[in-house]
Amino acid sequence: MKTCLYSPYFPKHVGGGEKYFLDVARALSRYGDVSLAIPNDQPDSSEKIYDRYEKFLGKSIEDFSLIKSPLGSSASFIKKLLWTRQFDLLYSFTDGSLFPSFAKKNILHIQTPLKREPASFIEKCKIASWSFINTNSEFTKNVVEKFWKIKVNAVHHPMVDVLEIENLQKTIKKEKVILHVGRFFRQLHSKRQDVLVDFFAELIKKDPDNSKDWKLVLIGSVEDQDYAAEVLKKAQGLPIEIIHSVSRPELNEWYAKASIYWHATGFGVDELDYPEKMEHFGISTGEAMAGGAVPVVINAGGQPEVLGKNLEKWLWKDMDSCLEKTLELMNNESKRNEWSLKSAQQVHNFDQEHFEKNIDKMMNQLGLKKI
């Protein structure tokens, strides 16, 4: 079977969406040859692209061929349409724009909960060519079905590399670290590192004795230099470490070291009015849980799905509840250990086995078989 994956964000971006993109490619390689589409006008060499994502994932993606595509370029509608005919399966991601496909089978993945006008008649005609539509979370699914007025066939949660991270707990000791991982940018679903710095400063004021040995660690690449500089300025004089460049093995070690994980995407924003500014799912939260960090995260977007019923106690809505829950853990090591184990258990719902089973279920519905 000849499969192609296309995303308007690949190979320009490196983040959770791109990890999902490449995890899908790996899962689909059990069904045949997999190619990754890149725009015809893509300036980077194949070697540079392979290297970028190998550093990001900590594993090679050279099993997948890179294929030049008119998709995502200024090529004509007809040229794009005819190009899709060569594939048995096209697995496409959308940024909100839609196009029809002539591949034998087509899967459309919607990862952004955009609040937009219902699909027009022309857009519905385009959607009709897609055999299967999925989203990355129940949160995204609910927004898409409500505002786009289209049927979503399934939710396919992103994969967390559970075993790879979990095994580090055997050799790495927990430290008094509150961790956050996410790119530094201000637009759309900003990770709100500025808010986390403010929270941590208030935490120290609230309980200086019990917080004196703790530090906040913010890890993430920079997409907005001004915003990163703003966060750095806020953090001056506080026990806060900011790391902008880290390898995948180093990141996994931080997950294993951290005792608590913070996440504030969507803070101060109405979820109903601006769903796109929420965390769409929250892979980094799941990765931290695999490392045994207890997630004290905002009760918004896809975050409640990651924590599930077992960990919903640690969801918060405002600064006071975040600090209260954080101090409850900071001041009680046995409680941290108890919830660390529960966090690691919960994230197995998003491990490779579950991820591939969901892929297989989709393939079965489309009548596609493994090689």
C-alpha positions as CSV (number, residue, x, y, z in Angstrom):
1,M,0.0,0.0,0.0
2,K,1.3,3.4,-0.9
3,T,0.6,6.0,1.8
4,C,1.3,9.7,2.0
5,L,1.0,12.1,4.9
6,Y,0.6,15.8,4.4
7,S,0.6,18.6,7.0
8,P,0.7,22.4,6.3
9,Y,3.0,22.6,9.3
10,F,5.6,20.0,8.1
11,P,8.6,20.6,7.8
12,K,8.3,24.2,9.0
13,H,7.4,23.5,12.7
14,V,8.6,21.3,15.5
15,G,6.0,20.6,18.2
16,G,3.3,18.2,19.5
17,G,1.5,18.2,16.2
18,E,4.6,17.2,14.3
19,K,5.3,14.4,16.8
20,Y,1.8,13.1,16.2
21,F,2.3,13.4,12.4
22,L,5.5,11.3,12.6
23,D,4.0,8.8,15.1
24,V,1.2,8.2,12.6
25,A,3.7,7.7,9.8
26,R,5.5,5.1,11.9
27,A,2.3,3.3,12.7
28,L,1.1,3.3,9.1
29,S,4.5,1.9,7.9
30,R,3.1,-1.5,9.1
31,Y,0.7,-1.2,6.2
32,G,3.2,-0.4,3.4
33,D,5.4,2.4,2.1
34,V,5.0,5.8,3.7
35,S,6.0,9.1,2.2
36,L,5.9,12.6,3.8
37,A,4.8,15.4,1.5
38,I,6.8,18.6,1.5
39,P,5.9,21.7,-0.6
40,N,7.6,22.0,-4.1
41,D,9.1,25.3,-2.9
42,Q,10.5,23.9,0.3
43,P,14.1,25.4,0.6
44,D,15.5,23.0,3.1
45,S,17.4,19.9,1.9
46,S,16.1,16.4,2.8
47,E,19.2,15.9,5.0
48,K,18.4,19.1,6.9
49,I,14.8,18.0,7.4
50,Y,15.7,14.5,8.5
51,D,18.3,15.9,11.0
52,R,15.8,18.5,12.4
53,Y,13.2,15.9,13.3
54,E,15.7,13.3,14.5
55,K,17.0,15.8,17.0
56,F,13.4,16.6,18.0
57,L,12.3,12.9,18.4
58,G,15.5,11.3,19.4
59,K,15.1,8.8,16.6
60,S,15.6,8.6,12.9
61,I,12.7,9.3,10.4
62,E,14.8,8.2,7.3
63,D,12.5,5.2,6.9
64,F,10.0,7.7,5.3
65,S,10.7,9.2,1.9
66,L,10.2,12.9,1.4
67,I,8.1,13.6,-1.7
68,K,7.7,17.0,-3.3
69,S,4.1,18.0,-3.5
70,P,2.0,20.8,-5.0
71,L,0.0,20.8,-1.8
72,G,0.8,23.9,0.3
73,S,2.1,25.7,-2.7
74,S,0.7,28.1,-5.3
75,A,0.1,25.3,-7.8
76,S,-3.3,25.1,-9.5
77,F,-6.3,23.3,-7.9
78,I,-6.3,20.7,-10.7
79,K,-2.6,20.0,-10.3
80,K,-3.0,19.4,-6.6
81,L,-6.1,17.2,-7.2
82,L,-4.4,15.0,-9.8
83,W,-1.3,14.7,-7.6
84,T,-3.3,12.9,-4.9
85,R,-4.4,10.1,-7.3
86,Q,-1.1,8.2,-7.0
87,F,-1.8,7.1,-3.4
88,D,-3.8,4.3,-1.8
89,L,-4.1,6.4,1.3
90,L,-3.7,10.1,2.0
91,Y,-3.6,11.1,5.6
92,S,-3.9,14.9,5.7
93,F,-3.8,17.5,8.5
94,T,-5.7,20.7,8.1
95,D,-5.1,24.3,9.4
96,G,-8.7,25.0,8.7
97,S,-8.5,25.1,4.9
98,L,-10.0,22.1,3.0
99,F,-9.2,20.5,-0.3
100,P,-10.6,17.4,-2.1
101,S,-8.5,14.3,-2.7
102,F,-8.5,11.6,-5.5
103,A,-6.5,9.1,-3.4
104,K,-8.3,5.7,-3.1
105,K,-8.8,6.3,0.7
106,N,-8.5,9.5,2.6
107,I,-8.2,10.5,6.3
108,L,-8.6,14.1,7.4
109,H,-7.1,14.9,10.8
110,I,-8.2,18.1,12.5
111,Q,-6.0,19.1,15.4
112,T,-7.0,22.7,16.0
113,P,-10.4,23.5,17.7
114,L,-11.1,26.5,15.4
115,K,-14.4,28.4,16.0
116,R,-15.4,29.2,12.5
117,E,-18.4,29.5,10.2
118,P,-20.1,26.3,9.3
119,A,-18.7,24.5,6.3
120,S,-20.0,26.1,3.1
121,F,-21.7,24.0,0.3
122,I,-18.4,24.0,-1.6
123,E,-16.4,23.0,1.5
124,K,-18.9,20.2,2.2
125,C,-18.3,18.9,-1.4
126,K,-14.6,18.9,-0.6
127,I,-15.2,17.1,2.7
128,A,-17.2,14.4,0.9
129,S,-14.0,13.1,-0.7
130,W,-12.6,12.2,2.8
131,S,-13.4,8.7,3.9
132,F,-12.7,9.3,7.5
133,I,-12.4,12.4,9.8
134,N,-10.7,12.3,13.2
135,T,-9.5,14.8,15.8
136,N,-6.8,14.8,18.4
137,S,-9.1,15.1,21.4
138,E,-12.7,15.1,22.5
139,F,-12.3,18.8,23.1
140,T,-11.4,19.4,19.5
141,K,-14.1,17.1,18.3
142,N,-16.8,18.9,20.2
143,V,-15.7,22.3,18.9
144,V,-15.5,21.1,15.3
145,E,-18.9,19.4,15.3
146,K,-20.5,22.4,16.9
147,F,-19.1,25.1,14.7
148,W,-18.1,23.4,11.5
149,K,-21.3,21.4,11.4
150,I,-19.5,18.3,10.1
151,K,-19.4,14.7,11.5
152,V,-16.2,13.6,13.1
153,N,-15.8,9.8,12.9
154,A,-13.3,9.3,15.8
155,V,-10.9,10.8,18.3
156,H,-7.3,9.7,17.9
157,H,-5.3,10.9,20.8
158,P,-1.6,11.6,20.3
159,M,0.9,9.1,21.5
160,V,3.1,9.4,24.6
161,D,6.4,7.5,24.6
162,V,5.5,6.1,27.9
163,L,8.1,3.2,28.3
164,E,11.0,5.3,27.0
165,I,10.4,8.0,29.7
166,E,9.0,5.7,32.5
167,N,12.1,3.5,32.5
168,L,14.3,6.5,33.5
169,Q,12.5,6.6,36.9
170,K,14.6,3.5,37.8
171,T,17.9,5.4,37.7
172,I,17.0,9.1,38.1
173,K,16.0,10.5,41.5
174,K,13.2,13.0,41.9
175,E,14.2,16.6,42.7
176,K,12.3,19.6,44.0
177,V,11.5,20.7,40.5
178,I,8.3,22.1,39.1
179,L,8.6,21.6,35.3
180,H,6.9,23.1,32.2
181,V,7.7,22.2,28.6
182,G,6.4,24.2,25.7
183,R,7.5,26.6,22.9
184,F,7.8,30.3,23.7
185,F,5.2,32.2,21.6
186,R,2.5,34.7,22.3
187,Q,-0.1,33.9,19.6
188,L,-3.0,31.4,19.5
189,H,-2.5,28.7,22.2
190,S,0.4,30.4,23.9
191,K,1.9,28.2,26.7
192,R,1.8,31.2,29.0
193,Q,5.2,30.8,30.6
194,D,4.7,34.5,31.8
195,V,1.8,33.3,33.9
196,L,3.8,30.4,35.4
197,V,6.6,32.8,36.4
198,D,4.0,35.0,38.2
199,F,2.5,32.0,39.9
200,F,5.9,30.8,41.1
201,A,6.8,34.2,42.5
202,E,3.5,34.3,44.4
203,L,4.1,30.7,45.6
204,I,7.4,31.8,47.2
205,K,5.7,34.7,48.9
206,K,2.8,32.5,50.1
207,D,5.1,29.8,51.7
208,P,8.7,30.9,51.7
209,D,9.9,28.2,54.1
210,N,8.6,25.2,52.3
211,S,9.3,26.6,48.8
212,K,12.9,27.7,49.5
213,D,14.5,24.5,48.0
214,W,12.2,24.3,45.0
215,K,12.8,25.7,41.5
216,L,10.7,26.2,38.4
217,V,12.2,24.9,35.1
218,L,10.8,26.2,31.8
219,I,12.0,24.2,28.7
220,G,11.1,25.2,25.2
221,S,12.3,26.5,21.9
222,V,11.8,30.2,21.0
223,E,9.3,31.2,18.3
224,D,8.8,34.8,19.6
225,Q,12.0,36.4,20.7
226,D,10.2,39.4,22.4
227,Y,8.0,37.1,24.4
228,A,10.9,34.9,25.5
229,A,12.8,38.1,26.6
230,E,9.7,39.2,28.5
231,V,9.5,35.9,30.4
232,L,13.3,36.0,31.1
233,K,13.0,39.5,32.6
234,K,10.1,38.4,34.8
235,A,12.2,35.5,36.1
236,Q,15.2,37.5,37.1
237,G,16.0,37.1,40.8
238,L,13.8,34.0,41.2
239,P,14.9,30.3,41.4
240,I,13.8,29.8,37.8
241,E,15.8,28.0,35.1
242,I,15.0,28.6,31.4
243,I,16.3,26.2,28.8
244,H,15.7,26.9,25.1
245,S,17.7,24.1,23.5
246,V,17.5,20.5,24.7
247,S,18.0,17.1,23.2
248,R,15.2,14.5,23.5
249,P,17.2,12.3,26.0
250,E,17.9,15.4,28.1
251,L,14.2,16.4,28.0
252,N,13.2,12.9,29.1
253,E,15.6,13.2,32.0
254,W,13.9,16.4,33.1
255,Y,10.6,14.6,33.0
256,A,12.1,11.9,35.3
257,K,13.6,14.5,37.7
258,A,10.5,16.7,38.0
259,S,8.2,16.2,41.0
260,I,5.4,18.5,39.7
261,Y,4.3,19.6,36.2
262,W,2.6,22.9,35.5
263,H,0.6,23.9,32.5
264,A,-1.4,27.1,32.0
265,T,-2.3,27.3,28.3
266,G,-5.6,29.2,28.0
267,F,-5.3,31.0,31.3
268,G,-7.4,34.1,31.5
269,V,-9.3,33.3,28.3
270,D,-12.9,32.2,27.9
271,E,-12.9,28.6,26.6
272,L,-16.2,29.0,24.8
273,D,-15.2,32.2,23.0
274,Y,-11.7,31.2,22.1
275,P,-11.3,27.4,22.0
276,E,-8.3,27.7,19.7
277,K,-6.4,29.4,22.6
278,M,-6.7,26.3,24.8
279,E,-4.3,23.3,24.8
280,H,-5.8,21.1,22.1
281,F,-4.6,17.9,23.9
282,G,-1.3,18.2,25.9
283,I,1.4,15.8,24.9
284,S,4.0,17.4,27.3
285,T,1.6,16.9,30.2
286,G,1.4,13.2,29.3
287,E,5.2,12.9,28.9
288,A,5.7,14.5,32.4
289,M,3.2,12.0,33.9
290,A,5.2,9.1,32.3
291,G,8.2,10.5,34.1
292,G,6.3,10.4,37.4
293,A,5.6,14.2,37.7
294,V,2.2,15.0,39.2
295,P,0.3,17.2,36.8
296,V,-1.1,20.4,38.4
297,V,-2.6,21.9,35.2
298,I,-5.4,24.2,34.1
299,N,-8.9,22.7,33.8
300,A,-9.3,23.7,30.2
301,G,-9.1,22.4,26.6
302,G,-7.7,18.8,26.3
303,Q,-5.9,18.8,29.6
304,P,-8.8,17.0,31.5
305,E,-8.7,14.2,29.0
306,V,-5.0,13.6,29.7
307,L,-5.5,13.5,33.4
308,G,-8.8,11.5,33.3
309,K,-11.1,10.9,36.3
310,N,-8.2,9.4,38.3
311,L,-6.2,12.7,38.4
312,E,-8.9,15.4,38.1
313,K,-8.2,16.4,41.7
314,W,-5.1,18.3,40.3
315,L,-7.0,20.4,37.8
316,W,-7.2,24.1,38.6
317,K,-9.2,27.2,37.4
318,D,-7.3,30.1,39.0
319,M,-4.0,31.0,40.6
320,D,-5.2,30.4,44.2
321,S,-6.3,26.8,43.4
322,C,-3.1,26.1,41.5
323,L,-0.9,27.3,44.4
324,E,-3.1,25.5,46.9
325,K,-2.7,22.2,45.1
326,T,1.0,22.7,44.4
327,L,1.7,23.4,48.1
328,E,-0.3,20.4,49.1
329,L,2.2,18.3,47.1
330,M,5.3,20.3,48.0
331,N,4.7,19.9,51.7
332,N,4.0,16.1,51.7
333,E,6.6,13.8,50.1
334,S,4.5,10.7,50.7
335,K,1.6,12.3,48.8
336,R,3.9,13.2,46.0
337,N,5.1,9.6,45.7
338,E,1.5,8.3,45.8
339,W,0.3,10.6,43.1
340,S,3.4,10.1,41.1
341,L,2.6,6.4,40.7
342,K,-1.0,7.2,39.8
343,S,0.1,9.7,37.2
344,A,2.4,7.1,35.5
345,Q,-0.4,4.6,35.5
346,Q,-2.9,7.0,34.0
347,V,-0.7,7.9,31.0
348,H,-0.6,4.3,29.8
349,N,-4.0,5.1,28.2
350,F,-1.9,7.0,25.6
351,D,1.0,4.6,25.1
352,Q,2.1,3.1,21.8
353,E,-0.2,0.1,22.1
354,H,-3.3,2.2,22.5
355,F,-2.2,4.5,19.7
356,E,-1.6,1.7,17.2
357,K,-4.8,-0.1,18.1
358,N,-6.7,3.1,17.2
359,I,-4.9,3.3,13.9
360,D,-5.7,-0.3,13.2
361,K,-9.4,0.3,14.0
362,M,-9.5,3.2,11.5
363,M,-7.7,1.1,8.9
364,N,-10.1,-1.8,9.4
365,Q,-13.1,0.5,8.9
366,L,-11.5,1.6,5.6
367,G,-10.8,-2.0,4.6
368,L,-7.0,-1.6,4.6
369,K,-4.8,-4.5,5.8
370,K,-1.3,-4.7,7.2
371,I,1.5,-6.0,5.1
